[in-house]
C-alpha cells in the first residue's frame, strides 16, 4: 500500500468515525436553511464539518458551534473561466478579495502571462496559487500566441501541453479556450496535436459567431464549452449541439441579460456563470460571482437555478470531485446569507474555516522586467495620407466585439490624424517583448477622448504596448511612462503624465495591497474623466482592441486584422 493510500485511509476512517458520532466534529453550524443544489430544495439543516469536509446535516458534538439563526447557506461559488491577470492582482491578492465574496474555487486560464513569458509564467501562476485557501485550478493555454498575426513573448507547443498536463494532473484540468477555430477547421497539424494531447481531459471552446457546419466540425474536434456567445440564437445553437454554455458577465463583456433567455428548467444543468475578465475596481465595489448571481436573480432567474449555475454545474463540467455542493463527503466551502434573493453575505467558509481567519499570504515573488520596447518615437506614429477611406475600429459599449467602419480621414500636413470632433482617436500597438520595433497603426471610434492619451501593457492576448490618443506627443509620453514603470497603465496630456499604475508582474499584475492597486486605477480613471473619457472600464475597453480572435476589426503590432476573414488588411480601403 502506498503512503498516499495510507493517508487517505486514515482520513476516511477519521471522517467515518466522526460521521457515526464516535468523535466530535471540528465545527457545527446550526440552524441553516440549506440551498441544496443536489436535491433542488431549501431545507433546514445543521452542517457538521471535520477536517474541512462536510460530515452531515444532523446534530453533532463539535469543538466549535455557530448558530446561523436560520440564515441561508449555499455552497462556495465557482468561477468556471477567469483570467486572474485581468484583475490586475497577483493570485494571492485576488484570492483574498474573491473569497470574501463567497468564491471557493476558480478555473483560470493563465494565457495572458503565458503569452508574455511562456512556461515561466505558467510556473509562476502555479507556485503563487498552490497553497491558497481558495482553490485555483488551471487550464493549459492552447493559443500562445493566439494567432500568427501578432508578436507574443513566447510560443507554447503541443509538447508543452502534454508536459504540463502530465506533471500537474490535479492542478491543470485540461486545455483552455481553443481560440484558433480557423486552425481547427483548416486542420492545422499543431492545433490538432494540442487537441490530441488533451484527449480525455476537459477542452474549453472559444468560438464567437461560429455556427452551422463549421460549428459542427469545431465541436467534433473536442471543445465542449463556449463563453463567447453574444446572442440568444448563438447560445441556443451551441446548447442544441451539446456544448456547455458559459454565461459570461465581466467588466467589459456583458452577455448575461441576453443569454439567460436561453436557460430553462430542462437545460440549466448545461449552463454555468463565468466572469472571464473582472477588474479590481469591480471586484471591490461589486463583487465576483456573487455580483453575477444578484444580477441573474434580478432578471427573474430562480434562486436555486442561479446558485446551481455558480456551483454544482461548474463542478460537474470540470470533474471536480465532491465540490460545488454541501453534502456528506463534500468539501466544506460555505456561504451564509442574510438574504438569498439579494445574496447578502453574512459569512464565508473555505474547507470549514472562516475566510477572515484564513492565511492568503504567498512567499512567491516576481522580479523580472518584461518591458523591451523599441521604436518609441514620433516617426513611428506617422500615417501618410493615401487615397480612399480609413478602416476604423468601432467600439461597441458592453461588448468586446467591434465594428469594421469605413470613414473619411482627418488630414493635416499630408498625414491622417485623430479627430476629437468625431471621437476618432489614433491607435498604436508597439511590440514589447523582444524590441523588434514592430508598430501597428490604426484608428478607433468610441473611446470618448477629447484630448490626451492612454497606454497600457494589458492588451489581449499578446499583451504588447497599446496606446490610444488624440495627440502623438501625448501618446509617446504615456507609452514611455509605461516602459519606465516596468509595465502597467498610464494617462498623459499636454506632454505630462497625469496618472500611472505599475503592473510589474509581466506588465499585467501587481502584488501591492488591493487598496493600493484600486487607488491607482481610480486615479487613472479620474485622469481620463478630465479628458472626456466616458466608458465604464476604460482600460478594459482598450485592452480588447488588440485581440485578433474576436470580430470584427482589431489591431496588433503587425497591423489591422479583419477577424472574420482571419487576415491582415490595409489601413486604407479604396
N, C-alpha and C positions, 0 to 999 in steps of 0.2 A: 504494500500500500504506500502511495506517495505521501510526502509531507503535506502537500496541498489537500489531499483527500482526508488525512488525519485531522487537519484543522477544520475542514468542512464538517466532518462527522462530529467533532467536539462541539462546534457551533450549533449544529442541528440538534444534538442531544440537549444542549442547554435550552434552546428555544422550545423544544418539546416539553422539557421539564417545567418551564415557566407556563406554557400553554395549559398543562393539566393541573396547574396550581401547586406544584411542589416547591417552587422557588418564587420569590417576589419579582414583579416586573420592575423595570427602571422608572417607568413613567405611566401614569394613568390619567388620561384627560376624560373627565366625567361629563355627562350631560351635554353631548353634542347632538346636533341634527346633521347626520352624515349624508352628504350628497354622494350617493353610491352609484358610481358610473358603471358598475358591473351589473347591478340589478335594475338600474334605471329608476330608482326611487329615493326619496328622502326619508330617513327613519332614525329614531332615537338610538344612540349607542354610547358606550364608554370605550375609548380606544386605549388599549394597553400596548406598551412598547418595551421590547427587550433587545439590547444590542443593536439598536437602530432599525429593528424590524417590528412590524405590527404583529401582535400575538392574538388578539381577538377583540370582541365588542362587549364582553361581559364584565362584571365586577371582578377586579383582581386586586390582590395586595400589591402595593407598589411603594418604592422608596420616595417618589415624588408624585403628589396628586394635585391635579389642577382642575378646578371647577369651571367648565366652559360656559355655564349658565345659559345653556340652550342656544349657543351660537351655532351657526352653520359651520361645517367642516368639509373642505374639498381637498382632493389630492394636490400635492405640489404641482405647479404648472410646468409644461414642457414646450419649449420653442423648437420646432422641427427644422427650422432653417434660418440661421443668422450668421452674419459676418461680424464677429466681435470687433474686428478692426474698425468697422464703420461707426462704432460708438465713440471712437477716439480714445478709448480707455484700454489700459492693459487688462489681460484676462482677470487678474485678481481684483482690480478696481471695479471692473464690470460685474463680476460675480457678486460682490458685496451689495451693490445697489439693486441688482436684479433680484437677489434673494429676499431683500426687504419688500419686494413687490410680489412675492409668492412664487417666484420661479425656482424650481428644484433641479432642472436639467435643461441643457441646450444641446442641440446638434449643430455644430458650427462648421462652416466651410472656410478654412483659412487660406483661400486662394488669393486674397489681397496681399498678404505678406509673402506668400509663395511666389507671386509674380514679381516681387521686389528682390527676394533673397533665396528662392528655391528651397532646397531641403533644409538649409539652416533656419529658415523662417518657420518651417513646419516643426522642427525640433524645439525651437523656442516656444512655440504655442503649446506643444505637448508638455514641456517641462514646466512652463509658467502656470499651467492649469491642472497639473497632475494631482495635487493633494488638496484641492479646494473643496469646501463643504458642498457647494453647488457642483453637480456633476457636469463636466464639459466633455461631451463626446464629439468626435470629428468625422468628417467625410474627406476622403482623399481628393484633392483638387484634380479635375480632369482636363482643364484647359489652361495650361501655363506655357506659353501665352494663350490668351483666349482666341486669337486669330493670327494669321500671317501678316495682317495689315497694321501692326503696331510693334513697338520695341519694348519687350519686357526685360526685367533684370535677370531672368533665369528661364530655363526650359526643363519641364518635367516630362519624362517619357513613360512608356508602359512598364519599363523595368523599375522605375521609381514607384509606380502604382503597386506593382507586385511586392516590392521590397517593404513598403510601409504597411500594406495590408497584412503581410506575413509577420512583421515584427511587432505590430501593435493591434492584435486582433480584438482586444477588449476596448480599446480607445477609439480606433478608426473603424467605423461601422460599414463603410462601403465607398462607392465612387460618387463624388459630389457632382452637382449640376452639370450635365453634359451640354454645354452651351454651343458647341460646334455642331449644330444639327446638319448644316450642309455637308460637313465631313462624314457624318453618319450616312446621309442619303447618297453621297458620291462614293461611299465605301472606302474612305481613306484608310490605308493599312494601319497607320499609327493610332487613329481613333478607334478602329475595330480592335486593335491589340489591347488598348486600355479597357474597353468594354469586356473583352475576354478575360483580362486579368482580374476583373471584379465579379465574374460569374459566380453565382451562389451567394453573393452579398447584395445589399441594397444599392440600387443605382438611381440617383435622382436625375430628373429631367429639367430642361430649361428650353422651352420651345415656343416663344411668343408668336402668336398668329399662325402657327403651323396647323394644317387641317387636311382633311381628305386622305388621299393615298399616301402623301408624304408623312402625315402623322402616323398612319398605319406602319410604315416602314421604320419610323423612328422608335415606336413602341416595341416592335418586334426585336430591335437591336438590343433592348434591355432597359432603357429608362422607364421607371414605374411611377413617377410623380411629376407634378409640374406646379410651379409657383408663379408663373408668368402670365396666366390668363387675365385678360382685362375686360372681357365682355361675357355676358350670360351665355351666348351661343358658343363661344370658345370653351368655356368651362364645361358646358353640358356635353359637348362632343368628347372632351377628354375623359369625363366621367363614364360616358357610354362605352368608351373604348378601353376601360379598365384602369385608367390612371388614378392615383391617389391625388385628390385636389387639395393643394395647399393654398388656403385663402390668406392672402398677404395684406398686411396693413403696417407700413413702415413710416419713416419720416418723410420720404418723398413719394413712396408708392402707396396709393390709396385705392385699393381694389375691393375692400370688404363690402361696401354697400351694394355694389353690382353683383358680386359673386354669391352672396348669401341667397340671392333669388333662385339659385340652382339647388340649394340644400333643402332636403325634406326628410321626413322620418324614415324613409326607406334607404336613403343613400348617405345619410350624415356620417355613418361609420367609415366612409371612404373619404372623409374631409378632415383637415386639420388647420388650425390657425398658425401662422408664422409671421415674423416681422421682417425678415431679410436684412434690412438696414435700419438702425434706430440710433439717432444721435444722442449724445449725453444730455442735452437740454430736454429732449422729450422723455428720456428715462427718468430724470429727476422730477420734472414738472408734471408728467402724466402717468408714467409707469412703463411697464413692459407688457407681458401677456395679460396682466390684469386690466390694462387700458383697452386692449383689444376685446376682452370679454365684456367690459362695460359698454363699448360701442355696439357689439353684436347683440347684446340683450336689449339695448335701447331701440334696436330696429324691430324687435318683436321675437327674436330667436329665443326659444325656450331655454331657461337657465340650465337644465340638465344637459341638453344637447350642446350648448355653448361650452360647458365645462368638459364634456367628453371630447370636444374638438381641440381642447387645450391640454388633454391629459392622456386618457387611455387610447384614443385613436392614434395619436402620435407614437406612443409607446409600442403599440402593436405593429404599426407600419415598419418601425425600425428594429423590431425584435428585441426590445428592452425587457428582459425577463423580470417579472414581478415589479414593474414600475408603472406609474400612471394611474394607480387606483389605491384605495385603502381597504385591505382585507388581510386575513392571516397569511403571513409569509411575504407580504409586500414591504418594500422599504417605507419607513415611516416619515414620508415627506407630507406635511400637512399645512393647510392654511385655515385659520379660524376667521370667520367673517361675522361682523355685526349685522350685515345685511347682504343677502345673496344678489338681488337684482342690481344694486349699485356697486357690488363687490367691494364693500368697505372692509378693509383688512384690520383685524384686531391683533393677530399674532401669526408668526410663521415658524415652522419647524423643519429642519433638514435632518433626516435619519434620527428623529426623536430628540434633537437638540434645538432649543430656541435659537433662531438666527442671530439675535442680539448677543448670544453667548458663544457664537462660532468664531473661529480664527480664520480670517481671509488673507492673512499675510503670505507673501511669497518671497523666497530667497533668490529667485531667478532675476537677474538684472541684464539690461541690454545696453551696450556701449558703442556699437558700430555706427559710423556716419555713412548713410547710404546716398548722400547727395553728391552726384558727379555730373555737372551740367556744363555744357559748352555753348558758345554762340549767343550769349545773352547780351546782344547789342541791338541798336536801333535798325540796322540794315536787315536783321533777321525778321523784323515785323513789317517790312515794306510789302505792299500788294500793288504792283504796277497795273495800271488800268488796261483793260482789254475790251474788245467788242463783246456785246451780249449782256446778259443779266448774271447776278451773283446767285450761286446756290447758297441758301441760308438755312441754318438750323432753327426751327421754331419750337420753343419750349411750350409744352402743354402742362399747365398747372395741375399738380397732383398726380402726374404720370412721369415715367421715365421714357416712354415712347415720345418721339419728337416728330415734327412735321418737316417735310422737304419743301422749302419755299423757293421761289424764283423772284428776286427783287431787283429793281434798278439800283445801281451802286450810287453811293455818295462819293463824288470825286473832288480831289483837291491836289493841285500841282502834279497831275498825272498819276495819282495814286487813289485807290479805293480806301476810304476811311470810315470810321464809325460815325453814326448819325444819331445823336441823342433825341432829336425831334421825332424820329421813327422808332425809337427804342432798338436801334441797330448797333450792337456792340461788336468790336473786333474780338476774335478768339484765337489763342495760340496754344499749342502743346509742344513743350520742349522735352526731348529725350533726357532723362536724368539718371540713368543707371550706369552708363559707360562712356559718358562725354562724347557721344558720336556726332553731336551737332545737329541732329535732325530737328526741324521745326515745322510743324503743320499749322497752316493758317486758314482761318475761316471767319464767318460772321454768324451772329446769333440774335434772334429777337426774343423778347420775353424776360430778359434779366431785370429790366426796370431801372437800370442805372441812368442817372442824368450826367454823371461825371465820375472820374476816378477809375480805379481798377481793383480787382480781387484776384488772388493767386493761391494755388494750393497743390499739394502733392497727393491729396486724396482724389484720384481720378481713375475710376474703374475702367478696365481691370488691370492695366499695366502700371497704373499709378505714376505716370510721368508728370511733369510740372505743367499744370493747366492754368492759363491766365485769360481773364476776360476784362474788357475795359473800353472806355471812351477816349483814352489818350495813350499814345505809345509810351511816352516817358513814365506815366503812372504805371503802365503795365510792367515795364522794366524794373521800376522801383519796388513794386510788390513782389515780383519774381526774385529779385536779388535778396530781398528780406527773407523769403522762404529758404533760399540757399543758405543764408547766414545762420539761421536758427536750426539748421540740420533737418529741414523738412517741417511742414506744417501749413498754416494758413496765414494770409496777410492781406491788408487793405491799404491802398495808397491813394493820395490825392494831392495835386499841386506839387508833385515831386517829393512828398513826405509820407512816411509810413504812419498811418492813423492807428493801426492796431495789428497785433500778430499773436499767433498761438503756436508755440513749439510743439511738434509731434515727433520727438526724437527716436521713437521705436519704429524704424523703417519708413519714417515720414508719414506714418499712419496713426500711431497711438502715443499716449503719454502715460507714464507711471506716476504722475503727480496726483495728489488727492483729487477726488471727484469735484469738490467745491472749487478748486483752483482751475481745473480744466473747464468747468462750466462758466466760471467768471471770465476766462479767456475767450470762450466762444461768444458770450454775451457782449463783450467789448467789441468783438469782430462784427456782430450783428448790429450793434449800436452805431458803429462807424459806417456801416453800409446804409443804415437808415438815413443818415445825414446826406448820403449821395443819391437818395431816391429809390433805393432797392426795396421791393415790395414782397418778394416771395418769402414764404414762411420759414423755409430751411435753405438759406442762400447757398451754402457750400454743398449741401446735398444735391441741389439742382445742378450746380456747376460740375460736380464730380461725375455725373452720369452723361455729360455731353461728350465724354471720351470713350464711351462704352460701345464698341462696334458690333455687338451681338444683339442689340435692341433697336428695332426700326425707329425712325426711318433714315435719318441722316445724322452722322456723328463725325467727330474729328479726332484723329490720332496724331502722333508725331510724324507720321508718313503722309498725312493729308486727309482729305474728306473721304468718308466711306458711305456708300449707298448700301445700307444693310440689307435691303430687300433684294438687291442684285448681288450682294456679298462681294462687292468690288470697289476699288478706288475710282473716284470720279474727280474731274477737274473743278476748280472753284468757279470757273466761268462756264455758263451754258449759253450757246448761241441760239 
